[in-house]
Amino acid sequence: MTDNLKLNVDAYLPLRDVVFHTLREAILKGELKPGERLMELQLASKLGVSRTPIREAIRMLEQEGLAVTIPRRGAEVARMTEKDMKDVLQIREVLDELAVRLACDNITKEEIKELEKQMLQFENSTKQGDIKKIAEADVAFHDTIYHAAGNAKLVTMLDNMREQIYRYRVEYLKDENAYPTLIQEHRKILELLDKHEKEKRIGECLKWKVPRVVLLLKRQLEKTSRKSQN
């Protein structure tokens, strides 16, 4: 278990939520590795809290797919398998394409300006090297499109997958070589939306996304695994 694990204190949140956000961030950053055991007593001692908020936080992590409880072993950080990656990303790709098509009909000039702003923030964040900020900027860009689609049920479906997608997004964004491709995709999507060209090139923007992302994620996870073994 990482020695850097510290409680992110927030006076406005219940202790279980503070513990949850601390553990969640550690998992997403890779400080708590896939398959690593989440031992209540050890975590309670490290974070300076009782076992109760630890137990509650682990349940919350399970609900988001970030932790699993194994009989006679206890809770551990959920592993990311190639099958899980493909399943999540295939669904995300279909929903993304639908969102862009709907947004082509419904997006406003104000939302186009907001999307331009989010695109530039993403591009600037890639120059700073802060994975959390890069991921947040990418999320903001796509969230603007989802809401511009004008379909509340679609937004709900995407929200339900948010944490699983976010975890893969963070791993993917650890590879700096992916940034130019992502920037190009954002620019193409913005151009489509600005010109309302939903029938022309949406497929081109997303066509090879799942195989490419799965391949890069596999490489990144293998690299992370090698580092943890050294």
N, C-alpha and C positions, 0 to 999 in steps of 0.2 A: 504493500500500500504506500502511496506517495507520502513523503514527509511534508509536502507543501500544502496539505489540506488544512484550510482554516475557515472558520465560520464567518460567512458574510453577513454581519449583523445589520438588521433593519428593524428599527424601533416600531415601525408601523405594521409589521407582519407577525402572525403567530409563529412561535418557535419552530413548529413542524414545517412551516413553509420556508423559513430561513434555512433549516437543515436541508429540505428538499432542493432548494435552488443551489445551495452549496454543492451537494452531491451531483445534481444534474449538470452543473457547469464543469465539474471535475470529470464526469463521464464524457461530455461532449468535447472537452479539450484533450481527452485521452490520458488524463492524469490517473483516472481509474480505468484500467484496461478491460476489454471484453473478456469475460470468464473470471475476472477477479472477484473473490468472495467479499460480500458486504456483511461483515461480522458486527453485530450490534454493539457488543461490549467494547471492541476495539475502536469503532467509530465514535461511540459515546465518549470514550476517554480522550480521543484525539481532538474532538470538537468541544469538549467541556460541557456536555449536556447529559441528561439522563437517557436511558434506553427507549423511553416512550416516544419522544419525537423522532428518534432514529427509526423505530419500527413504523411509525406513521409515514415518514418520508419515503421509506422503502416501498410501502404499499402504493404511494403516489407515483413512484418511478415505474412500478410494475404496470400501472394503468397507462403509462405513456410508452410502454414497450422498451424502456431503458434498463429494466432489471427483471429477473425471473427467480422464482423460488423452486428449488429442486428438493424433492423428498430426501430426508436424512442427510442433507448437505447444507441447506439453507439458501439464503438469497445470494445472487451474484449478478454482476453486470452482464446484461444480455449480449450474446455474441452476434456478430453481423456475418451472416452466411451469404454466399453468392446468390442462392435462391431467394432469400429475403430481399436482397438488393434488387434483383430483377423484378420481383413481384411489386415492390413499392414503386420503383421507377417506371414500370410499364403503365401502372395506374396513373401516376403523376403525369406522364407524357400525354396520355389521352385527355386528361382533365385540363392540362395546360393548353392543348390545341383547341379544345372546346371554349375555354376562357378567352383565348385570342380571337376566335371567330365571333363570339358574342360581343366582345369589346369593340371589334371593328364596326359593329352597327351602333353601339351605344356610347362609346367614349366621347367625352366632351373636350373642348379646347383647354379648359382648366386642368382636366386630368392628363391631357397630353403634356402640358407644361410641368405638371407634377412628375410625370414619368421621365421627362427630360432631366429634371432635377435629381431624381433617384438614380438615373443612369450615370450621371456625372459623379454623384457621391460614391457609387460603386467603383467607378474607374479610379477615383482619387484614393479610395480605401485600399485598393490593390497595391498602391505605391507605398503604403505605410506598414504593411506586413502584419497587421493585427487581425488574426483569423476571425475573432468574434465580430469585429466591426465590418469585415468583408462579408461575412455571412448575414449580418443584420441588414446591410445595404442591399444584398441580393434578395433577401426576403421582402424588403420594402418595395423593391422594383416589381416583383411578381404580385405582391398584395395589391398594388395599385391597379394592375391589370384585372385581377380577380374581382375587385369591387366595381371596376368599370364595366365588367360583363353584365352587371345588373341582374344576376341570378343568385338569390339568397341561398338556395339549396346547394348550388355548386360551391359557394363559399364555405358552407357548412361541411361539405364532404372534404374539401381541401384542408379546412381547419382540423378535422378529425385525424388527418394524416400528418399534420404539421410537425410533430415531434420526431416521428420516424424519418420524415424527409429531412428535417434539420440536422439530424445526426449524420446522415449520409452526406449532406451538403458540407458540413464542417470537415469531414474526412477528405472530401473531394477538393475543397479549397486549400488544403494543406499543400497541394501540388501547384506551385507557381506557374508551371507550364500550361495550366488550364486557363489562366486569366485572359490571354488574348482571344481565345475561342469564345469565352463567355462574354467578353466585351463586344465582340463582333455579333454574337447572337442577340444581345440586348439592342444593339443599334438596328439590326434587321427587323426585329419585332416592333421597335418604335416606329420605323419607317412604314411598316405595314399598317399599323394602327393610325398613323397620321394621314395616310393616303386611303384608308378604308379598303385595302386590297385583300380581303379575306379569302378570295378564291384563288389567288395567284401563288403565293410562296410560303404559306404557313408550314406546309409539310417540309419544305426545304430547311426551315429553321430548326425543326425538331426531328427530322428523319433519322439521323444517325446518333441521336443523343443517348438513348439507353445503352446500346453496345459500348459506346465510347466511355460513358460514365462508369459503367460496371467494370470495364477494363482498368480504368484509372484508379477506381476504388480498390480493386483487388491488389494492384501494385502498392497503393498507399498502405493498405492493411498489412501486407506482407512486410513492408519496410518497418512499420510500427512494431510488428511481432518480432522482427529481428533485433530491433533496438531494445525491447523489453527482455530479450533472452541474454543480451550481452551484459 
